[in-house]
Amino acid sequence: MTNLITDPDHDCEICPRLRSYILETRAKYPDWFNGPVPTWLPPDGAKSVKMLIVGLAPGIRGANRTGRPFTGDYAGDLLYATLKKFAFTNGEFGSSVDDGLTLKEVAITNAVRCVPPENKPVGQEINNCRPFLEATLSSYTNLKAIVTLGKISHDSTIRTLNERVSQHPFGHNKVTQVGRLKVFSSYHCSRYNTNTGRLTEKMFEAVFRSVRNYIDSEAK
């Protein structure tokens, strides 16, 4: 397990379309991160992770710019405010990597580590990145729960766990058991979903309240 590669190299070339897009963005914005965004861990490392959040992919002006998942765009505002409410963070979120925020019991990653054009990865790109998600999951020996944000990340996570999607379908605030893990699915915390009313703060908080209660119950 220790030899598994959990994060792609900064110059990963597995997906030609994503590689080309990142190189274009590097030329335009050389000061941005512009590479596969690594999983963000709490200070105590992998052994302290009890919940893994799996998003879709970095946003062009969010994580692709800052190099930290869900940092620099609206999705992070909602996600980190919710994590704070349920005691999964320390410090204050300031939309930058130097804001001093740290995670507690949670790690955050994406099903696809590179920013895709128009925020839409294709099937082969999702498949290409799945070994990194598999290695990431394997590294968390104390993991209890996974939160999947959106159907694409949910389906990729279920396949990573060697299960059939048809047996564990996506649905907001749905919970399914996969071996020793509970998988909690949620609509993605994107501005589009919140602006259209598909996802409200209360709906999003309900997912993490369930996870918090589950993790706390497992600790007793």
N, C-alpha and C positions, 0 to 999 in steps of 0.2 A: 504493500500500500504506500509506503513512504517514497517509492520511486515514481509514482504517478504524477504527471504534470497537471497541476490544477489551473494554471493560467497560461494562455498563449504568449509566445514571444512578442515583444513590442513591434517587430517587423514581420509578423506572421503573414504568410503568403498562401495559406490553404484555400481561401476563397478569393479568386481573381477579381470579381466584381467589387467586393468590399475593400480589397487591397487597393484597387484603382481609385475608389472613392476617397479613401483615407489619404492617399498620396496627393490627390487634387486638393483636399482640405488642408494638408500640410503646406502646400505651396501658397495657398491663400492666407492661412493663419498659422504661421510657423511657431508662434508662442503657445499654441494650444497643445493638449496632450496628444491627440491624434493617433491613437493606437488601441489595441484590444484593452478594455478596461478591466483591471484585476478585481477579484473578489475583495470586499472590504471586511476585515475581521475586527473583533474586539481586542483590546490591549492584551488580554490573557491568552490570545491565540485560539487555535482550532479546538483545543480540549474544552474550552468554555462555551462553545456554541451549542445552544439547545434549539434554536430556530434558524432556518435558512430562508431568506426571501429571494425568490427567483423572478426577476423582471424579464422583459422582452429583449431589449437591446439598448445601448447608450443613445441618448439624444444628441443631435448634432451640436447644439449649443449648451448641452448639459454635461453629461459625463464624458463625452468625447472632447469637450473643451477643458474640463477640470481634472479628469482622470479618476474621479471618485463616483461610484454609483449614485444615481439620483441627486446629483449635486450641480446646481446651476440652472435648473428649470423648474417649472411649476410642480411637476410630479414629486419632486423632492420636498417641496414646501408641505404638501399634504402628508407624504409618507413620514417624514421625520417629526412633524407635529404629533402624529398619531403614535409613533414609537415612544416619544417622550411621555405622552399621556399614560402609557401602560408600562413605564419604567424599563424600556429597552434601550435607553440612551443616557449618557451623562453629558452635561454641558448644553450649550445652545447652538442650534443650527443656524448658520449664517450664509449658506449658499456658496461657500468657498472651502477649499481643502485646509485652510489655516484657521478655521473658525473655532477650533478646540473641541469640537464634538467628538465623542467616542461612543462606540456601541457597547451594549451590555447583553450578553447571552445570545446575540444575534449576529449573523453574517449576511451580507447582501451581495448578490451576483446577478448576472443576466444569462438567459438561455443562449443568446448570441452576443459575443463579447465586443464585436466591432460595430460601429455605427453603420446602418444600412441606408441607402438612398430612400428618401420619403418615409423613413421609419418602417420599411417593409422588407424584412429578410425573406428570401425564397427558401423552399424546402430543403434544397441541398446544403445551403448555408447553415440552416438549423441543425441538420444532420452532422455536418462537419464539426460543429462546435460541441456536439453532445459529449464526446469523450472528456472534454474539460469539465463539464458539469458532473459527469460520472466520477471523475477523480476528486472533484470538490466534495461531493457527497460522501465519498469513501473516507475522506480525511477527518470527518466529524464523528468521533466515536461516541459522543454523548448527545447526538442530535435526537430530538424528540418530535419536531414538527417542521413542516415545510409550508411556506405560503407562496402560492403561485399567482402572479399578477397578470391576468389575461389568459385567453385560451391557448395561444401559441406556447407560452411558457409552461402552462399547465400540461399540455399534451407532451411537450418535450421532456418534462420532468417525469411524467408517468412512464414514458418509453425508456428513459434513463434507468428507472427502477425495474425495468424488464416486465412491465405490466401492460395489459391491453387498455387503450384509451376507452374503448367501449364499456369496460368494466368499472372505469373510474372517470366518468364524464365531468367536464367542466361546468360549473355553475356558481354564481356569486354566493358566498358564505356557505358553500357546500363543504362537507368534510368526508374524506374517505381514508380508510386504513390500508396501508401498504406495508406488510411485514410489521416491523417494530415502529414504523413511522405513521403519523397522521398528516395528511395533506389537506390544507385549507386553501380553497380557491377564492379569488376575488377578481372583480373587474379591475382593470388597470387604473391607477390613480393619475391618469392623463388629464390635461386641461379639457380636451374634447369630451371625455366622459363626464366630467363634473359640470362643464358648461351646458351640456345637453340634458343633465339631470339623470343620466343613466347611473351615475354613482354620486351619492351624497356623503358628507363627512360622517354622518351617523351610520350609514351602510358600511363604510370603510372601517370605522371604529368597531363595529360589531364583529368583524372578522378577527381583529387583534385582541378584542376582549375574550373571545373564545380561546385563542391561542394562549393568552396569559393565564386564563383559568386552567387550561389543560396542563401547561408547564408547571404551574404551582401545585396542582393536584398530584402530579407525578413526583414532585419533590418531597411529598409527605410520607 
